[in-house]
Amino acid sequence: MYLSPGISEAVVDAFLAKSGVPPDPLTGEREVLQLVAEAKSTRRSRGSWGYKTAELYRTRIMKKISIHGTTGLVRYALRRALVQS
């Protein structure tokens, strides 16, 4: 069965809400957060986007999760198991 991305996201969010697991606020920004947490430069990112796009994602991440520094982003990534300590 195929579900469009919008519908599948709504289904997953509804499932997580019922199970008590909070939904992940970072959907498309995970790769940038991982780069920051691994102390890799967004200037030489591996993604299919450029430096300015990576920095935009980084800013968006910081606003979404109310963290205002690289250290906080690294801690968040460690708690979410996006990188290993």
MDAnalysis code that builds the backbone (N, CA, C; Angstrom):
import MDAnalysis as mda
import numpy as np

u = mda.Universe.empty(255, n_residues=85, atom_resindex=np.repeat(np.arange(85), 3), trajectory=True)
u.add_TopologyAttr("name", ["N", "CA", "C"] * 85)
u.add_TopologyAttr("resid", np.arange(1, 86))
u.add_TopologyAttr("resname", ["MET", "TYR", "LEU", "SER", "PRO", "GLY", "ILE", "SER", "GLU", "ALA", "VAL", "VAL", "ASP", "ALA", "PHE", "LEU", "ALA", "LYS", "SER", "GLY", "VAL", "PRO", "PRO", "ASP", "PRO", "LEU", "THR", "GLY", "GLU", "ARG", "GLU", "VAL", "LEU", "GLN", "LEU", "VAL", "ALA", "GLU", "ALA", "LYS", "SER", "THR", "ARG", "ARG", "SER", "ARG", "GLY", "SER", "TRP", "GLY", "TYR", "LYS", "THR", "ALA", "GLU", "LEU", "TYR", "ARG", "THR", "ARG", "ILE", "MET", "LYS", "LYS", "ILE", "SER", "ILE", "HIS", "GLY", "THR", "THR", "GLY", "LEU", "VAL", "ARG", "TYR", "ALA", "LEU", "ARG", "ARG", "ALA", "LEU", "VAL", "GLN", "SER"])
u.atoms.positions = np.array([
    [0.854, -1.163, 0.000],
    [0.000, 0.000, 0.000],
    [0.906, 1.234, 0.000],
    [0.571, 2.202, -0.793],
    [1.335, 3.446, -0.882],
    [0.552, 4.572, -0.225],
    [1.224, 5.341, 0.618],
    [0.639, 6.528, 1.222],
    [1.499, 7.724, 0.845],
    [0.864, 8.816, 0.546],
    [1.620, 10.022, 0.223],
    [2.418, 10.456, 1.448],
    [3.487, 11.226, 1.251],
    [4.302, 11.658, 2.397],
    [3.497, 12.406, 3.462],
    [2.569, 13.248, 3.045],
    [1.755, 13.996, 4.003],
    [0.880, 13.095, 4.848],
    [0.267, 12.105, 4.214],
    [-0.615, 11.178, 4.936],
    [0.198, 10.253, 5.824],
    [1.325, 9.756, 5.315],
    [2.127, 8.853, 6.139],
    [2.679, 9.579, 7.363],
    [3.032, 10.845, 7.214],
    [3.506, 11.630, 8.363],
    [2.398, 11.788, 9.402],
    [1.182, 12.045, 8.942],
    [0.050, 12.189, 9.858],
    [-0.237, 10.876, 10.576],
    [-0.140, 9.761, 9.877],
    [-0.387, 8.449, 10.481],
    [0.667, 8.156, 11.548],
    [1.932, 8.414, 11.223],
    [3.007, 8.169, 12.188],
    [2.850, 9.082, 13.404],
    [2.543, 10.354, 13.183],
    [2.341, 11.282, 14.298],
    [1.198, 10.822, 15.211],
    [0.107, 10.347, 14.608],
    [-1.030, 9.864, 15.394],
    [-0.635, 8.628, 16.202],
    [0.114, 7.738, 15.579],
    [0.572, 6.534, 16.283],
    [1.468, 6.907, 17.458],
    [2.422, 7.805, 17.229],
    [3.337, 8.215, 18.291],
    [2.592, 8.925, 19.421],
    [1.592, 9.719, 19.071],
    [0.812, 10.419, 20.097],
    [0.096, 9.422, 21.003],
    [-0.445, 8.350, 20.417],
    [-1.144, 7.329, 21.206],
    [-0.173, 6.504, 22.032],
    [1.046, 6.306, 21.519],
    [2.011, 5.468, 22.236],
    [2.768, 6.233, 23.310],
    [2.604, 7.562, 23.337],
    [3.277, 8.355, 24.355],
    [4.678, 8.794, 23.965],
    [5.137, 8.425, 22.777],
    [6.458, 8.830, 22.306],
    [6.323, 10.182, 21.623],
    [7.089, 11.192, 22.063],
    [6.964, 12.505, 21.429],
    [7.495, 12.467, 19.994],
    [6.820, 13.138, 19.064],
    [7.293, 13.146, 17.682],
    [8.602, 13.907, 17.573],
    [9.416, 13.512, 16.621],
    [10.701, 14.159, 16.388],
    [10.458, 15.499, 15.707],
    [10.884, 16.606, 16.321],
    [10.649, 17.907, 15.701],
    [11.537, 18.160, 14.489],
    [12.565, 17.357, 14.333],
    [13.498, 17.546, 13.220],
    [13.250, 16.487, 12.156],
    [12.677, 16.894, 11.069],
    [12.413, 15.931, 10.010],
    [13.504, 15.990, 8.947],
    [13.640, 17.104, 8.269],
    [14.629, 17.204, 7.203],
    [15.982, 17.693, 7.663],
    [16.104, 18.077, 8.916],
    [17.327, 18.696, 9.385],
    [18.272, 17.732, 10.093],
    [17.904, 16.475, 10.213],
    [18.701, 15.531, 10.976],
    [20.136, 15.411, 10.482],
    [20.324, 15.396, 9.182],
    [21.678, 15.227, 8.626],
    [22.580, 16.401, 9.002],
    [22.046, 17.617, 8.962],
    [22.836, 18.788, 9.343],
    [23.182, 18.719, 10.824],
    [22.233, 18.343, 11.667],
    [22.500, 18.207, 13.091],
    [23.586, 17.168, 13.332],
    [23.542, 16.091, 12.597],
    [24.561, 15.051, 12.726],
    [25.931, 15.601, 12.338],
    [26.008, 16.388, 11.274],
    [27.278, 16.997, 10.873],
    [27.821, 17.914, 11.961],
    [26.948, 18.724, 12.544],
    [27.362, 19.644, 13.608],
    [27.861, 18.847, 14.806],
    [27.118, 17.823, 15.194],
    [27.470, 17.025, 16.367],
    [28.769, 16.253, 16.164],
    [29.064, 15.877, 14.937],
    [30.302, 15.154, 14.647],
    [31.463, 16.110, 14.398],
    [31.224, 17.409, 14.645],
    [32.242, 18.459, 14.481],
    [32.746, 18.543, 13.047],
    [31.857, 18.257, 12.115],
    [32.209, 18.398, 10.708],
    [31.664, 19.722, 10.220],
    [32.356, 20.317, 9.323],
    [31.960, 21.627, 8.821],
    [30.766, 21.505, 7.896],
    [29.792, 22.388, 8.081],
    [28.683, 22.439, 7.136],
    [29.157, 23.078, 5.829],
    [30.347, 23.693, 5.871],
    [30.923, 24.295, 4.669],
    [31.281, 23.212, 3.642],
    [31.690, 22.050, 4.145],
    [32.037, 20.936, 3.253],
    [31.067, 19.786, 3.492],
    [29.805, 20.085, 3.451],
    [28.800, 19.088, 3.803],
    [28.710, 17.980, 2.765],
    [28.232, 16.818, 3.236],
    [28.066, 15.672, 2.350],
    [26.731, 15.694, 1.631],
    [25.861, 16.520, 2.067],
    [24.506, 16.524, 1.529],
    [24.431, 17.043, 0.110],
    [23.241, 17.040, -0.412],
    [23.027, 17.513, -1.779],
    [22.759, 19.005, -1.804],
    [23.033, 19.708, -0.697],
    [22.795, 21.129, -0.593],
    [24.100, 21.845, -0.317],
    [24.102, 23.133, -0.493],
    [25.305, 23.935, -0.298],
    [25.434, 24.475, 1.108],
    [26.473, 25.270, 1.313],
    [26.792, 25.826, 2.623],
    [25.657, 26.674, 3.180],
    [25.117, 27.579, 2.375],
    [24.064, 28.474, 2.869],
    [22.815, 27.686, 3.272],
    [22.502, 26.658, 2.513],
    [21.346, 25.830, 2.851],
    [21.593, 25.093, 4.162],
    [22.793, 24.570, 4.340],
    [23.136, 23.871, 5.580],
    [23.038, 24.825, 6.769],
    [23.511, 26.056, 6.606],
    [23.428, 27.036, 7.688],
    [21.981, 27.417, 7.976],
    [21.149, 27.480, 6.936],
    [19.725, 27.750, 7.129],
    [19.085, 26.636, 7.961],
    [19.413, 25.379, 7.621],
    [18.901, 24.254, 8.389],
    [19.370, 24.329, 9.839],
    [20.633, 24.669, 10.042],
    [21.182, 24.772, 11.395],
    [20.410, 25.817, 12.214],
    [20.153, 26.969, 11.605],
    [19.378, 28.015, 12.270],
    [17.972, 27.535, 12.582],
    [17.363, 26.840, 11.635],
    [16.006, 26.317, 11.818],
    [15.966, 25.304, 12.959],
    [16.986, 24.440, 13.026],
    [17.070, 23.456, 14.104],
    [17.102, 24.162, 15.450],
    [17.961, 25.177, 15.554],
    [18.129, 25.881, 16.818],
    [16.827, 26.544, 17.262],
    [16.066, 27.070, 16.320],
    [14.782, 27.684, 16.661],
    [13.762, 26.634, 17.082],
    [13.705, 25.506, 16.346],
    [12.713, 24.472, 16.631],
    [12.873, 23.866, 18.014],
    [14.117, 23.642, 18.412],
    [14.327, 22.952, 19.680],
    [14.805, 23.900, 20.783],
    [14.775, 25.188, 20.502],
    [15.122, 26.235, 21.478],
    [16.504, 26.041, 22.099],
    [17.467, 25.799, 21.244],
    [18.858, 25.679, 21.667],
    [19.633, 26.763, 20.931],
    [20.540, 27.427, 21.654],
    [21.195, 28.590, 21.074],
    [22.706, 28.476, 20.975],
    [23.214, 27.289, 20.808],
    [24.660, 27.140, 20.674],
    [25.032, 25.761, 20.185],
    [26.246, 25.644, 19.678],
    [26.721, 24.375, 19.146],
    [26.796, 23.301, 20.225],
    [27.230, 23.680, 21.420],
    [27.318, 22.705, 22.511],
    [25.951, 22.098, 22.808],
    [24.936, 22.931, 22.838],
    [23.583, 22.435, 23.072],
    [23.111, 21.516, 21.960],
    [23.464, 21.846, 20.725],
    [23.089, 20.989, 19.594],
    [23.764, 19.620, 19.710],
    [25.025, 19.617, 20.111],
    [25.748, 18.353, 20.271],
    [25.108, 17.509, 21.371],
    [24.777, 18.131, 22.500],
    [24.105, 17.409, 23.587],
    [22.777, 16.816, 23.123],
    [22.014, 17.612, 22.387],
    [20.723, 17.152, 21.875],
    [20.923, 15.938, 20.967],
    [21.909, 16.010, 20.075],
    [22.178, 14.905, 19.155],
    [22.610, 13.653, 19.907],
    [23.393, 13.822, 20.956],
    [23.808, 12.668, 21.757],
    [22.619, 12.028, 22.463],
    [21.729, 12.862, 23.018],
    [20.539, 12.333, 23.700],
    [19.633, 11.590, 22.731],
    [19.558, 12.065, 21.494],
    [18.713, 11.430, 20.475],
    [19.414, 10.307, 19.754],
    [20.648, 9.986, 20.164],
    [21.446, 8.901, 19.575],
    [21.696, 9.104, 18.085],
    [21.873, 10.358, 17.683],
    [22.229, 10.626, 16.284],
    [23.713, 10.439, 16.046],
    [24.488, 10.538, 17.109],
    [25.923, 10.285, 17.051],
    [26.306, 9.500, 18.311],
    [27.457, 8.863, 18.249],
    [27.935, 8.130, 19.422],
    [28.980, 8.966, 20.136],
    [28.985, 8.889, 21.453],
    [29.954, 9.670, 22.238],
    [31.318, 9.030, 22.224],
])
